[in-house]
Amino acid sequence: MATTRQIKFRGRDLKTGEYRYGLYFEDEDGAAIQDGNRVYLVDRDSIVQFVGYDADGKAVYEGDVLFDETYFSEECTARLTGEVKYFYGDSNYLDDERHTFVLKK
């Protein structure tokens, strides 16, 4: 059975500086995130896509830094490359069951 991945985005609100989450689009007003019935203008350079969840169930977005709590010393960066992958440099460790990734605090 094929799995589906939720497609959503995060962007920084131009008015408040807070992150907004939802559908991303651009129109004559600029870059925006729609969350339900609310639409927020966001900084275009802050837009990143949701890639999955960490081991604690927290949402992970492109560019988030994760910590490998199994080995206590490694950090990696979340990237989208057609599927969710966590990288140490150019090496993909997502499929390695010995690793447990959590968002860096």
N, C-alpha and C positions, 0 to 999 in steps of 0.2 A: 504494500500500500504506500503510495506517495505521500510525503509530508508537505504541508503548506507552511509558508513562512509569512508572518504578518508584516505588511509593508507600511511603515510609519516613519516619521521624521521628527527631529528635534531642531529647534532654532531659537536664538535669543531675541526676545521681544524688544523692539526698538524703543518703546516708551518706558518699560520698567526694568529691562535687563534680565528678567526672569526667563528661564527656558519654557518654551511652549512645545507641546507634543501633538502630533496628528498628521493630517494630510498636507503635503506641500504643494503649492502652486504659485505661479507668477501671473500678475495682470498689470494693468496700467498704473496701479498704485505701488507695485514692487513685489518683493518676495513675501509670501504669507504662509501661515500655518492655520489650518482649520481644525478646531477641536470641537466636535459636535456642531452646535449652531454658532459658535464664536469663531471669529477670524482675527488673527493677530498679524500685524506687519512685523517681519523679522529681518535681522541682518543676514543678507544673502551668504556672506562668508561663514556664518555660523551653522549653516544647514548640514546635518549629517543624518544618515539613514540607520534605522534600527537593524541590528544584526543578530540578536538572540538574547538569551539570558545567561547569567553566570551561575555558578554552582549554588548560590544562595537565592536564586530566583529574581535577581535584580536585572532590569533592562540594560543592555549593552548597546552602545551606538558606535559607529565608525570613529576611530581615533581614540576611544576610551582606553586608558591604561589598565591592564589587569595584572593581578599578582598570582603566581602559582603557589597556592598555600601548601601543596604537597612537598615542594622542595624549598620553600621559605626564602628563596633568594632570587628567583627569576621574575622579571616583569615582561609583559608582552603587550602588543597593541592589536586591537580589534580592527579587521579590515574586511571589506566585502570583495570577493573575487568570484562571483557567481554562486558562492555558498559561504556560509559562515566559517571563518578561519581565525585562529589566534596565532600570531607569529612571534617567534624570537628571531629577530633579524629576518632572514628569508626562509626560515624553517617552520613548517606547519606542525603544530602539536595538538590540534583539535582532536584527532582520532586516537591519541595516546591515552589509554585508560589510566595510566599512572599519574596524570596531571589533573588537578582540580583548580579551575580558574575562578577568581572572585575579583570584583572591581576594587581597585586600589583606593583606599580612603584618604 
